[in-house]
Amino acid sequence: MKIYLIYTASRSVLSRTIKLYTKEDYNHVSIAFDKSLTETYSFGRKKISNPFIGGFVKEDFNDPFFLTAHCEIYSITLTTEQYLLLRQQLAYFINNQPLLRYNLLGLLAITANVKFHREHAFFCSEFVATLLTKSRIASFSKELVFVTPQDILKTCSLEREYHGTVKGYLAYTAIKRSKTR
């Protein structure tokens, strides 16, 4: 079984600001349970038009906000046990969605190397790292409140599936699906 990690770089002000600080091309990570990205989760904007209201989200990569974003997509092959644990961990987030918040203060604290943990609050890489750790898929050498998207890339055994725009990837997977029918 495979899951997918989607690294994106949108043209939003927040994304560009984070990029100025990190000097990294991709500063947002999501986790998907299917190659076509129809079941993708992360912590980010709850409303595309408002970057200040964030939390646990099921992302829609067909939204114009994402279509022009650049991305890299990686896969991880899991055992059945890891996959079931991952689904179980994800169920916690789905069932507690109203309680969950975006950890903007924690994201800012990383820049000062200060631990700032808020109950029920995550930023994208903290969320993905939490799922991967609790599902026994990965183990990080730092506390999860300090894990960046790049740390996940360095820690996990990932296979790069795609590099380009989200729109290009969705077209690519649609063509592949139509050929297998």
C-alpha positions in Angstrom: 0.0 0.0 0.0 1.2 3.5 -0.8 0.5 6.9 0.7 1.6 10.2 -0.8 3.2 13.3 0.5 2.5 16.4 -1.5 4.9 19.3 -1.2 3.5 22.6 -2.6 4.5 26.1 -3.1 1.6 28.5 -3.7 1.9 32.1 -4.6 0.2 33.2 -1.4 1.8 35.9 0.8 2.2 33.4 3.7 3.9 30.9 1.4 6.3 33.5 -0.1 7.1 34.9 3.4 8.0 31.4 4.7 10.1 30.8 1.6 12.0 34.0 2.2 12.9 32.7 5.7 13.6 29.0 4.9 15.1 29.5 1.4 13.3 26.2 0.5 11.2 25.8 -2.6 8.4 23.9 -0.8 7.1 24.9 2.6 3.8 23.1 2.8 3.2 19.3 3.1 0.1 17.3 2.9 -0.7 13.6 3.1 -2.8 11.8 0.6 -4.3 8.3 0.6 -4.7 8.0 -3.1 -2.6 8.9 -6.2 -5.3 11.1 -7.6 -5.2 13.3 -4.4 -8.9 13.2 -3.8 -8.3 12.2 -0.1 -5.6 14.7 1.0 -5.2 16.2 4.5 -3.1 18.9 6.1 -3.2 21.9 8.4 -3.7 25.1 6.5 -6.4 27.6 5.4 -10.0 26.6 6.1 -11.1 29.1 3.5 -8.8 29.7 0.5 -9.7 33.4 0.5 -8.7 33.9 4.2 -5.1 32.9 5.3 -5.8 33.8 8.9 -8.4 31.2 9.6 -6.7 27.8 9.6 -6.9 24.3 11.0 -7.3 20.7 9.9 -8.4 20.6 6.3 -9.2 18.1 3.6 -7.5 19.8 0.6 -9.1 20.2 -2.8 -6.3 20.3 -5.4 -8.9 21.1 -8.1 -9.4 24.5 -6.5 -7.8 27.3 -8.6 -5.7 28.3 -5.6 -3.8 25.0 -5.9 -3.9 24.4 -9.6 -1.1 26.8 -10.5 1.0 25.8 -7.4 4.3 24.0 -8.0 4.6 20.7 -6.3 6.6 17.6 -5.7 4.8 14.4 -4.9 6.4 11.5 -3.1 5.1 8.0 -2.2 5.8 5.8 0.7 5.1 2.1 0.7 3.5 0.9 3.9 2.9 -2.4 5.6 -0.7 -3.3 6.3 -0.1 -2.6 10.0 1.3 0.8 9.3 -1.6 1.7 7.0 -4.2 0.7 9.5 -2.4 2.6 12.3 -2.2 5.7 10.0 -6.0 5.5 9.3 -6.6 5.1 13.0 -4.5 8.2 13.8 -6.2 10.2 11.0 -9.6 9.3 12.4 -8.7 11.2 15.6 -8.2 14.4 13.5 -11.3 13.9 11.4 -13.5 13.2 14.5 -12.0 16.2 16.4 -11.9 18.7 13.5 -13.9 21.4 15.3 -11.3 21.5 18.2 -8.3 21.7 15.9 -6.5 24.9 15.1 -3.6 26.0 13.0 -0.4 26.5 15.1 0.8 29.8 13.7 2.5 30.7 17.0 4.3 27.3 16.9 5.4 28.0 13.3 6.8 31.4 14.4 8.5 29.8 17.4 10.5 27.5 15.1 12.3 30.6 13.7 13.6 31.3 17.2 14.2 27.6 18.0 11.7 27.9 20.8 9.4 25.0 21.7 5.8 26.1 21.6 3.2 23.4 21.8 -0.5 24.2 21.8 -3.0 21.5 22.5 -5.1 20.7 19.5 -3.0 23.0 17.3 -0.6 21.9 14.5 1.1 23.3 11.4 1.4 21.2 8.3 4.7 19.4 8.9 4.0 18.9 12.6 0.7 17.2 11.6 2.3 14.9 9.0 5.2 14.1 11.3 2.7 13.2 14.1 0.8 10.8 11.8 4.0 9.2 10.5 5.5 8.8 14.0 2.3 7.4 15.7 1.9 5.0 12.8 5.4 3.7 13.1 6.3 4.9 9.6 9.0 7.4 10.7 11.0 8.5 13.7 12.4 12.0 13.9 15.5 13.1 15.7 13.8 16.2 17.0 10.6 17.0 18.8 7.6 17.1 16.4 7.0 20.8 17.1 10.4 21.5 15.3 9.9 19.2 12.3 9.9 21.0 8.9 8.7 19.7 5.6 12.4 19.2 4.6 13.0 17.1 7.8 10.3 14.7 6.6 12.0 14.5 3.2 15.3 13.7 4.9 13.9 11.2 7.4 11.5 9.1 5.3 12.2 6.6 2.5 10.4 8.4 -0.2 10.1 7.8 -3.9 9.5 10.9 -6.0 6.5 10.4 -8.2 6.2 13.9 -9.8 7.6 17.4 -10.1 5.7 20.3 -11.7 2.4 22.0 -11.2 -0.6 20.6 -9.5 -2.6 21.1 -12.6 0.0 19.1 -14.6 -0.1 16.3 -12.0 -3.8 16.0 -12.1 -3.8 15.8 -15.9 -1.0 13.2 -15.7 -2.9 11.0 -13.3 -6.1 11.4 -15.3 -4.4 10.2 -18.4 -2.8 7.2 -16.6 -6.2 6.2 -15.1 -7.9 6.4 -18.6 -5.2 4.1 -20.1 -5.7 1.5 -17.4 -9.4 1.2 -18.0 
